[in-house]
Amino acid sequence: MQNYRELLAYSLISNNFEPNSRILAIGEISESLKNALALKHEIYKLINPEILSAKQL
Amino acid sequence: MHRKLKYLMNNTRLGFFPLKYFDFIFTVSEFNKLEDDLFIFTKIVTNIRTLKKDFGYVLLSFCNIFFSGVAYKNSFIYFLFNYVQKINKFDRHYLLLKDENLFSLNKKDYNLSSKHTSVPVTMIGYSILWRTIPELPIISEIRPGDSLKKRPAYIFHHIMKCGGTSVGLSLYNWFKIIFDHTDDPNGIYRNINEYVNYKINLENVYSDCCIVAHFQFSGFLLPQRYPEAIQRNKEFRVFTFIRDPLELMISLYYYGKAVSQLLWKNT
């Protein structure tokens, strides 16, 4: 299920977004997905996603 | 390879959270273990909306558990179903459960049984693709006509029997349509006298407008009815659709015949 969801995210991004788009991954993603996306896009990872529910940004 | 990989973390002292910055935000692992709290759900959605660009997209993936055909947890999914603008469509879960290729069956204890033994549960992955379109402020200091300097308004010259009705219907998808017909039920004139005496004030037309009209009668051709549109040709763009002349005349013949029969019946 996890692989399926990562593949879905990857195909959606690679088919619909221009190179160098700014992409934010919330929480954990696999190394392979991270590396694949970093080749073409500017990818950010939110390493403490609990902040989203803890306070107003 | 990792040149473009950056990390965001809780460092608000430095103001590190860039607002309206991301084209796409996604998660494939989080939000499965949130407590059922409407306040928390609202805060997450608001924060994500703050981080993404106005027309950006968000993909949120979840797993939901079904036990004996009943959804067991993850109220956040139901919150999102009701409160965000979804793009993708969903089948009802009982339809998914009919096809073995669309779900996975796990034997795992999810505290569903009082004896803490493993029970078979069905897991379905949900992916919600979400997009928000920013709303325009209600009050603006800009006059309607000012927008035309940046983007033009359009005038569609509807030549009869050239597919103009279908074109007009399609234009509804992109423009605010203003009918300038003599006799259209959607038009603004009640009779031919009003059409002759009045016309649309182009100062009130803005960039998202498209005027649709038949400019085909002598005295009411486009340069005669709206000479200012011709002069301000960067602010108003005119377009039309034409058709093979023979086909047009045949179509016009049958149209005239049908209309005259209808008029004859009514009288």
Interface residues (C-beta under 8 A of the other chain):
Chain A: M1 Q2 Y4 R5 E6 L8 A9 L12 I13 N16 F17 S21 R22 I23 L24 A25 I26 G27 E28 I29 K34 N35 A38 L39 H41 E42 I43 Y44 K45 L46 I47 N48 P49 I51 L52 S53 A54 K55 Q56 L57
Chain B: M1 H2 R3 K4 L5 K6 Y7 L8 M9 N10 T12 F17 L19 Y21 F22 D23 F24 I25 F26 T27 V28 S29 E30 L34 I40 K43 I44 T46 N47 I48 T50 L51 K52 Y57 L59 S61 C63 S104 M123 G125 S127 L129
